[in-house]
Amino acid sequence: MRNEYAADLGLTEADLASDWHTQFDSWFADAVAFGLPEPNAMVVGTADSAGRPSGRTVLLKGYDPEGFVFFTNHLSRKGVEATANPYASLVFPWFPMQRQVVVAGRVEHVDRATSEAYFASRPRGSQLGAWASPQSQVVSGRAALEQRYQEAAERFADQAEIPTPSHWGGLRVQPESVEFWQGRAGRLHDRLRFRRLDEGGWIVERLAP
């Protein structure tokens, strides 16, 4: 299967914003306006302490110049790996727009107050699910999950506000590089990368496709 990319699209150094987060703002707004389903969906790649990688799709819940934030069970596979080997990659696969954004950087836990504030904003069903699901662990079947969910619902039935589980919270990927990828005809794609320098500041580099 092959899809030829448009000849009239491109990304030049002159097109870029002065910093990665302003450029991401622009492209993210384009993805929303384009009508992509869940434009904040991103593939998160982590690796365990032995370097064995794993990936999954999660939803971006916030970003600023400090990085990209998502929330998870810290006892899940990604949570454990992000603690043992605190580096990750993110890929925003905006294929209908012939674009991708690829991020690599260090992972840190967000502060507890931020995690609790976001947890409080979630639908009650999602809050109960966070208590019920032993994420990434083997379970005996669907019935076992539904039983755990029912137990959580009964546990908090008399509470208007469900507390944030101690094992649940946010992770922030602090970028060391952010690549903006634009598909081009003949597979000569444009790849422009903001890369953080060891001495501080950022440079923009063009990568061969």
N, C-alpha and C positions, 0 to 999 in steps of 0.2 A: 504494500500500500504506500502510495506517495502523494503528497499534496505540495504543489508548487506554491511558493510564497509570492506575494505581490511584488511587482517590480518597482512600484512607485512609492513604497514605504522605505523609511530609513531612519537612522539615528546618528547624528554627527556630534562632535564635541561642542559645536556651537549651539546645539539643541538643548544641552544639559543645563539644569539648574546649577547653582553654585555649590550645593551640598546635596548629599544623598537623600535626606529626609524630605527636602522640598521637591526633589525629582520624584520620589516615591509618592508624595501627596498628589502630584499631577497625574501620574500613571494610575494610581488607585482611583482617583476621581474619574478618569477615563473608563476604567473597568466597571465602575458602578453605573456610569451613564450608558455604557454599551449594553447593559442589562445582563451581564454574566451572572449565572446562578452562584451564589455564595462567593463573591469576588475576594472575600477575606479567607477563603480556604487556602491552606498552604501545606506542603509536604515538609515534615520535620524529620531530619536525619540526626540520629545520635549513635554513639558507639559505646560498648561496655569497656571495662578496664583492660580487656585483652585486645581491644580494637575491632571487635566484631560489630558490624553496623546493623542498624535497623531503621525502618522508616514507617511513617504513618501520616495521614492527613488530619490536621486539626484546624481550628478556627482562630485567626488573629483577633485579639480583643482590644488591642491598643498599640500605638507606637508613638514615639517622639524621638528627639535627637539622641536619647540614651539607648534606644533599642526597640525591639518588637516583643510584645507580651502575649502569652497565652496561659490558660489555666488547666490544671490537671491533678490527678491523684499522684502524690509524690512517691507512692509505693508501686505505681505502674512501671512497665518496662522503661518508658521514656524518662519517667521521674527518677528511677534508680540509676539509669545510665547517665543522666544529666548531672547527678551528684557525683558518681564515681569518675566520670570523664567529662568535665564541664565545658564541652564545646559542642556546637550543633550547626547544622546547615538548614536553611529554609528555602523552599522553592515555591514561588507563586506561578502556577501554570496557566497563564491567560492565553491559551492556544487559539481561541476564535479571533483574538486580536493579533495573533502572530507575535506575542510578547511573552517574556518570562522575566522575573526578578529573582536573582539567586543571592542569598545572604550567607555569610559564614562568620561565626564569632563565638565569644565566650558566653556561658550561661550562668546566670545568677538567680537566686530566689528573690521575688519581690517582697516588700515589707508586709507584715501580717495585716496591717490596717487596710492596705489596698486589696489583699485577697478577700478579707471579710466584707469589704464594701461591694466588691463584684459579686461575691456569693449571695449577698442579700438581694441583689438585683435580679437574680435568676428566677425562673418560674419554680413554684413549689415542687412540681414533679421532678425537675432537674436536681433540686436540692436533695430530695429524697433519694434519687438515683446515686448521688455522690456518696451518701451514707450506705446504700445497699450494695453497691458493686465493688467487689475486691478486684479492681481493674488489673487486667493482664494475667490473673491467676486462673488455673484450670478449675472449672465448676462441673458439677455432675449433669447439668442440663438446664433448660429454660425454666423449669418449675422451681429449681433452687433459687434462681435469681428473683423470680416473682415472689417467692416466699420471703426472701430477705427484704424486698421492697415493701411487702405488706407489713413486716415487722417494724421497719423504719417508719411507715405511715402511722402505725399504732403507737409507737414510741413518742412521736412528736405530735400526736393528734390534738393535744390540749395546748400546744405552743403556737402562737401566731407567727413567731419568728424562729426558724430553724437555725441552730448554730452552725458555724463553719467547721467541718471535720478538721482535726489537727493534722491529718495526713494530706490535706487538699490545699492547693494554693497556686500562685502564679509563678511563672518562669519568664525571665527576660533574656533574650539573645542580644548581647551587646555587639554590634557589627564591627568586624575588622575588615570586611569587604562587602560591598553591595554592587552586584553586577546587573546592568540593564541590558536585556537581550531583545533585539528586534529582528524578526525574520526577514530575509532578503532573497531575491531570486537567485537561482543557481547555487543555493546553500552558502552564499557569501554573506552570512548574517553579520549584523552589527552587534558587537559586544563591548560595552563601555563599563568599566569598573572603577568605582571609588574604593581606594585602599588606604587604610589608616597607616600612617608612618610610625615607626618605633619612637621617634623623637617628638611625635605629636603632629597634628594636622593630617590632611588627606591629599592624595594625588589621584588624578584620573588617568587610567590606562586603557588603551584599546587592545583587546585580545583577538587573536586570529580565530575564525569560526571553525 
